[in-house]
Amino acid sequence: MITVIGIIVGFLILMLLVVAHEFGHFIAAKRNGVEVEEFGIGFPPRAKAWVKNPEYIKWRAVKKSGKSVGDKPKKWLKLPKSEWGKPQKTLIFSLNWLPIGGFCSMKGESDSDERPHSFGAASLWAKTKILFAGVAMNWLAAFIILTGLAATGMPTFMDNQFTIASDAHITPATVTVGKVIENSPAEHAGLKTGDQFIKVGDETVVTVDDIFNFNDAHAGETVTYLMRVDGEDKPYEISLNNKDQEYVLGVYLDQSSLPTTRYTWSAPIIGAVSTIQLTGETYRGLGTMVGSLFSGITKQFSGDEAVKQEGKEQIGTAGDSVSGPVGIIGVLFPASIQSGPTTLAFLAAIISISLACMNVLPIPALDGGRFVLIALFRLRGKKLKKEIEEKIVSRTFIFLLILIAFVTILDIIKFF
């Protein structure tokens, strides 16, 4: 049941993040005089559609001019199915059956289109703003999510994570006894399932690693654990086993939550810097993955078997670091649902940043690539013909689809 809920939540979050991206294009297009023909949530086939009422547009124009107006007409009119295949004079808003994103369809999206109010007729600066507005919306969405987490409890996600110590309120993770091993030091001392670790020696417990490290450092000694039992803190003196024995303490640990830090006035600052840090980590991870992949492939041409094996390991590492639709929706989201709302929100922020980072890349089928393509032809003083643009973008898109399919197959193999 958790898996099903996780998949549904995953589809909804991914759709909202893509819709936010497309809404960025929509806002920028409208502000720069480019006509938007349709804004859709989900992908076709179409389920329902509405068209902006021409009478409302006229009414609003008269009102802005300061003249007297009559009753306010409806802003949106339902578009009957018989009209779905016909071009409309005003904006169409549609809901579609496939919950895998959204789209913003602009008039004349080819760079060579010269019709008034088309994307092609817009200036290079206007096109730049329109293309990168979607990326900006994804970064903005991540900033909002991370600011909310900073106000309610930000998880620790990296060693050099930015913090403002004067405004930081740390909530340690809840580490409890999952199971007590028979005839172990823990059983002899009276520890039971559900007892919570508060301190080991003089150190406050934050994660399970704190307990592992403490036990390793004090193996063979008699130490004190402060435990919370039925709401009361109680010390236990326990004589630990030596390191050469099967276990030192003799318990399975359960960390049911992550250590978090809550901020007040500085939450927006933490949200902004965390967005920048996660963006840097995303590009760093992408660079490492690509480097490992190309290095691994290159080593396959070596005559040395040891070098070939090292290359295979690098390719495997690169493959393990990539997750496609099945991995994200079928594995990550169900796991996040089990871990709680903080983990789920943090995952949404990471995905939003990943969408922004990917769309900036100079790949023609993506926003950054389209900008590079348009700018390159402008610098050369040549016109980017519609046929050339469509050929480059479509071929790159096919390559991306093949890549997504390949990663999806790897996800399915890993899943089963």
C-alpha positions in Angstrom: 0.0 0.0 0.0 2.9 2.4 0.8 4.4 1.7 -2.6 1.1 2.6 -4.3 0.7 5.8 -2.3 4.3 6.7 -2.9 3.9 6.2 -6.7 0.7 8.4 -6.7 2.4 11.1 -4.6 5.5 10.9 -6.8 3.5 11.5 -10.0 1.7 14.4 -8.4 4.9 16.1 -7.2 6.8 15.6 -10.5 3.8 17.0 -12.4 3.6 20.0 -10.1 7.3 20.7 -10.5 7.1 20.5 -14.3 3.9 22.6 -14.3 5.8 25.2 -12.3 8.6 25.1 -14.9 6.1 25.6 -17.7 4.3 28.4 -15.8 7.6 30.2 -15.7 7.7 30.1 -19.5 4.0 31.3 -19.6 4.6 34.3 -17.4 7.7 35.4 -19.2 6.0 35.0 -22.6 3.0 37.1 -21.6 5.3 39.8 -20.1 7.3 40.0 -23.3 4.4 40.2 -25.7 4.5 36.6 -27.0 1.1 35.0 -27.5 0.5 31.7 -25.6 -1.9 29.5 -27.5 -2.4 26.8 -24.8 -1.3 26.1 -21.3 -1.8 22.4 -20.3 -1.6 20.4 -17.1 -0.6 16.8 -17.9 -0.1 15.6 -21.5 -2.7 14.7 -24.1 -5.1 13.1 -24.7 -7.1 16.0 -23.5 -9.7 15.6 -20.7 -11.2 19.1 -20.4 -10.5 22.5 -21.9 -11.5 26.1 -21.4 -10.9 29.1 -23.5 -10.4 32.7 -22.4 -13.6 34.6 -23.0 -13.1 37.3 -25.7 -15.8 39.4 -24.1 -13.9 39.4 -20.8 -10.8 40.6 -22.6 -12.7 43.5 -24.1 -14.4 44.3 -20.8 -11.0 44.4 -19.0 -9.5 46.7 -21.7 -12.5 49.1 -21.3 -12.1 49.1 -17.5 -8.4 49.8 -17.7 -9.1 52.8 -20.0 -11.2 54.4 -17.2 -14.5 54.2 -19.1 -17.7 52.9 -17.5 -18.3 49.2 -17.9 -21.2 46.8 -17.6 -21.5 43.6 -15.7 -18.3 41.5 -15.6 -18.5 38.6 -18.1 -17.2 35.1 -17.3 -13.4 34.9 -17.6 -13.3 31.4 -18.9 -15.7 29.4 -21.2 -15.8 25.7 -21.5 -14.4 24.6 -24.9 -16.7 21.9 -26.4 -15.1 18.8 -27.9 -16.2 19.8 -31.3 -13.9 22.8 -31.1 -10.8 20.9 -29.8 -9.1 20.4 -33.1 -9.7 24.0 -34.3 -7.4 27.0 -33.6 -8.7 29.5 -31.1 -8.2 33.2 -31.0 -7.6 33.3 -27.2 -5.7 31.2 -24.7 -6.7 27.6 -24.1 -6.3 26.1 -20.6 -6.5 22.3 -20.6 -6.4 19.4 -18.3 -5.0 16.2 -19.9 -5.0 12.5 -19.0 -1.3 11.7 -18.7 -0.1 13.1 -15.3 3.6 13.4 -16.3 4.0 17.1 -16.5 2.6 20.1 -18.4 3.2 22.3 -21.4 3.2 25.9 -22.6 2.5 26.2 -26.3 3.5 29.6 -27.7 2.7 31.1 -31.1 5.5 30.5 -33.6 8.0 28.7 -31.4 10.5 28.4 -34.3 13.2 31.1 -34.2 12.5 31.9 -37.9 8.9 32.8 -37.3 8.3 36.5 -38.1 4.5 36.8 -37.3 3.6 39.5 -34.7 3.5 38.3 -31.1 5.2 35.0 -32.0 8.3 33.6 -30.2 10.3 33.9 -33.3 9.6 37.6 -33.7 10.7 38.4 -30.1 14.1 39.9 -29.5 17.0 37.7 -28.4 16.8 39.2 -24.9 13.0 38.4 -24.7 13.7 34.8 -25.9 16.5 34.5 -23.2 14.0 35.5 -20.5 11.3 33.2 -21.8 13.7 30.1 -22.1 15.3 30.5 -18.7 12.1 31.5 -16.8 11.2 27.8 -16.4 14.6 27.1 -14.9 14.1 30.1 -12.6 10.7 28.8 -11.4 12.3 25.4 -10.5 15.0 27.1 -8.4 12.3 29.3 -6.9 10.2 26.3 -6.0 13.3 24.7 -4.4 14.0 27.9 -2.4 10.4 28.0 -1.1 10.5 24.3 -0.1 13.9 24.6 1.6 12.9 27.8 3.4 9.8 26.0 4.7 12.1 23.2 5.9 14.4 25.6 7.5 11.5 27.0 9.5 10.2 23.6 10.5 13.3 21.4 10.5 16.1 21.2 7.9 17.8 17.8 7.6 21.6 17.6 7.5 22.5 16.8 3.9 26.3 17.6 3.7 29.3 18.0 5.9 29.9 21.7 5.2 26.2 22.6 5.2 25.6 26.3 5.7 24.2 27.3 9.1 23.7 30.4 11.2 24.6 29.1 14.6 23.0 32.0 16.5 19.6 31.1 15.1 20.0 27.3 14.9 17.7 25.1 17.1 18.8 21.4 16.7 16.4 18.5 17.1 18.4 15.3 17.3 17.3 12.1 15.6 15.3 9.6 17.5 17.4 6.5 17.9 15.8 3.5 19.6 16.4 -0.1 20.3 14.9 -2.1 17.5 15.7 -5.6 18.9 17.8 -7.0 21.7 20.1 -9.9 21.0 19.8 -12.8 23.5 22.6 -13.2 26.1 24.1 -9.8 25.1 25.4 -7.1 27.4 22.3 -5.1 26.4 19.9 -7.9 27.5 21.8 -8.4 30.8 21.5 -4.7 31.5 17.7 -4.8 30.9 17.4 -2.8 27.6 14.2 -3.5 25.8 12.8 -2.8 22.3 11.6 0.8 22.0 14.0 2.3 24.6 15.4 5.5 23.2 19.1 6.5 23.4 19.6 9.9 24.8 23.3 9.9 25.7 26.3 7.5 25.3 28.8 8.5 28.0 28.8 12.3 28.0 27.9 12.5 24.2 24.4 13.3 23.0 23.1 10.8 20.5 22.3 12.4 17.1 22.5 9.4 14.7 23.1 5.6 14.9 26.7 6.3 13.9 27.2 8.1 17.3 26.4 4.8 19.1 28.5 2.6 16.7 31.5 4.9 17.1 31.1 5.1 20.9 30.8 1.3 21.2 34.0 0.8 19.1 35.9 3.3 21.1 34.9 1.8 24.5 34.7 -2.0 23.6 35.6 -4.1 26.7 34.8 -1.2 29.1 31.9 -0.6 31.5 30.1 2.6 30.2 26.9 4.5 31.0 24.0 4.9 28.5 21.2 7.4 29.3 18.0 5.9 28.0 14.4 7.2 27.8 12.1 4.5 29.0 8.3 5.1 29.1 8.9 8.9 29.1 11.5 8.9 31.8 15.3 9.2 31.5 17.2 6.3 33.1 20.9 5.5 33.2 22.2 2.0 32.5 25.7 0.8 33.3 26.7 -1.8 30.7 29.9 -3.9 30.4 30.6 -4.1 26.7 32.0 -7.0 24.9 35.5 -6.8 23.3 35.9 -6.0 19.6 36.8 -9.6 18.7 33.4 -10.8 19.8 30.3 -11.0 17.5 28.9 -7.8 18.9 29.9 -5.1 21.4 26.5 -4.0 22.8 24.1 -6.5 21.3 21.2 -4.4 19.8 19.7 -3.6 16.5 19.2 0.1 16.2 16.2 1.9 14.7 16.6 5.6 13.6 13.1 6.7 12.9 13.9 10.3 12.0 16.7 12.5 10.7 18.5 15.1 12.8 17.1 18.5 11.8 17.8 22.1 12.5 15.1 24.7 12.8 15.6 28.5 12.1 13.4 31.5 12.7 14.4 34.9 11.2 17.2 33.4 9.1 15.0 30.7 7.4 14.9 32.5 4.0 18.7 32.9 4.1 19.2 29.2 4.9 16.7 28.3 2.1 18.6 30.5 -0.5 22.1 29.2 0.5 20.9 25.6 0.7 19.5 25.9 -2.9 22.9 27.2 -4.1 24.7 24.4 -2.2 22.5 21.7 -3.6 22.9 23.1 -7.1 26.6 22.9 -6.7 26.4 19.3 -5.4 24.1 18.4 -8.4 26.6 19.7 -11.0 29.5 18.1 -9.1 27.8 14.8 -9.0 26.9 15.1 -12.7 30.5 15.9 -13.6 31.8 12.9 -11.5 29.2 10.6 -13.2 30.1 11.7 -16.7 33.8 11.5 -16.0 33.5 8.0 -14.6 31.4 6.9 -17.5 33.8 8.2 -20.2 36.8 7.0 -18.3 35.3 3.5 -17.9 34.4 3.3 -21.6 37.9 4.4 -22.6 39.5 1.7 -20.4 37.5 -1.0 -22.2 39.8 -0.5 -25.2 42.9 -1.3 -23.1 44.7 -4.6 -23.5 45.3 -4.9 -19.8 42.5 -6.9 -18.1 43.1 -5.1 -14.8 42.5 -1.8 -16.5 39.4 -3.2 -18.2 38.0 -4.4 -14.9 38.6 -1.0 -13.3 36.7 0.6 -16.2 33.8 -1.8 -15.7 33.6 -0.8 -12.1 33.6 2.9 -13.1 30.8 2.3 -15.5 28.9 0.4 -12.8 29.4 3.3 -10.4 28.1 5.8 -13.0 25.1 3.6 -13.6 24.3 3.3 -9.9 24.3 7.0 -9.5 21.6 7.6 -12.1 17.9 7.1 -11.4 15.2 7.3 -14.0 11.4 7.4 -13.7 11.0 3.9 -12.2 13.7 4.6 -9.6 12.4 8.0 -8.6 8.7 7.2 -8.6 8.8 3.5 -7.7 11.5 3.5 -5.1 12.5 7.0 -3.8 9.0 8.3 -3.3 7.7 5.3 -1.4 10.8 5.3 0.8 10.3 9.0 1.4 6.6 8.5 2.4 7.8 6.0 5.0 10.5 8.4 6.3 8.0 11.3 6.8 7.0 14.7 5.3 10.5 16.2 5.9 12.2 13.7 3.7 9.4 13.9 1.1 9.7 17.7 0.9 13.5 17.5 0.8 13.3 15.0 -2.1 10.9 17.4 -4.0 13.4 20.2 -3.5 16.3 18.1 -4.9 14.2 17.0 -7.9 13.2 20.7 -8.6 16.9 21.7 -8.5 17.8 18.8 -10.7 15.2 19.9 -13.3 16.7 23.4 -13.2 20.3 22.1 -13.6 19.4 19.8 -16.4 17.5 22.4 -18.4 20.4 24.8 -18.2 22.7 22.3 -20.0 23.5 23.2 -23.7 21.5 20.3 -25.1 19.3 21.5 -28.0 16.2 19.7 -26.9 16.4 21.5 -23.5 16.0 25.2 -22.7 19.7 25.9 -22.3 20.5 24.1 -25.6 17.8 26.1 -27.5 19.3 29.3 -26.2 22.8 28.3 -27.3 21.5 27.2 -30.8 19.6 30.5 -31.3 22.5 32.7 -30.0 25.1 30.8 -32.0 23.3 31.5 -35.3 22.8 35.2 -34.2 26.6 35.5 -33.6 27.3 34.0 -37.0 24.9 36.5 -38.6 22.8 33.7 -40.1 19.1 32.9 -39.9 18.2 29.7 -38.1 15.8 28.1 -40.5 12.8 26.2 -39.2 13.8 23.0 -40.9 17.4 23.1 -39.4 16.1 23.9 -35.9 13.5 21.1 -36.0 16.0 18.6 -37.3 18.6 19.4 -34.6 16.0 19.5 -31.7 14.1 16.4 -32.8 17.3 14.3 -33.2 18.5 15.4 -29.8 15.1 14.7 -28.3 15.1 11.2 -29.8 18.6 10.6 -28.2 17.3 11.8 -24.8 14.3 9.4 -25.1 16.6 6.5 -25.9 18.8 7.5 -22.9 15.7 7.7 -20.6 14.5 4.3 -21.9 18.0 2.8 -21.1 18.0 4.3 -17.6 14.5 3.0 -17.1 15.6 -0.5 -18.0 18.4 -0.2 -15.5 15.9 1.0 -12.9 13.7 -2.0 -13.5 16.6 -4.4 -13.2 17.7 -2.8 -10.0 14.0 -2.8 -8.7 13.6 -6.5 -9.2 
